[in-house]
């Protein structure tokens, strides 16, 4: 016998071939697609609710203001770091020239 999967048929070993693709029930695909669609719709609804809360509630407005201030602080820090590095590089070059 061989290592291949198979069975005896009329006294001879018949090699069984692997199915090329598993057959799925069309209804199963429809069900999965429907569930995925519902999930996407639910997610969009959640995003819209959060957006409405951000814009219409005092807590949301404070969150937006805090986020903007934090972003401004981070940008200012980044620019300060860039200018500091540039100044240090210029100072090094000036010292080399002297």
Order of alpha helices (4+ residues) and beta strands (2+ residues): beta-beta-alpha-alpha
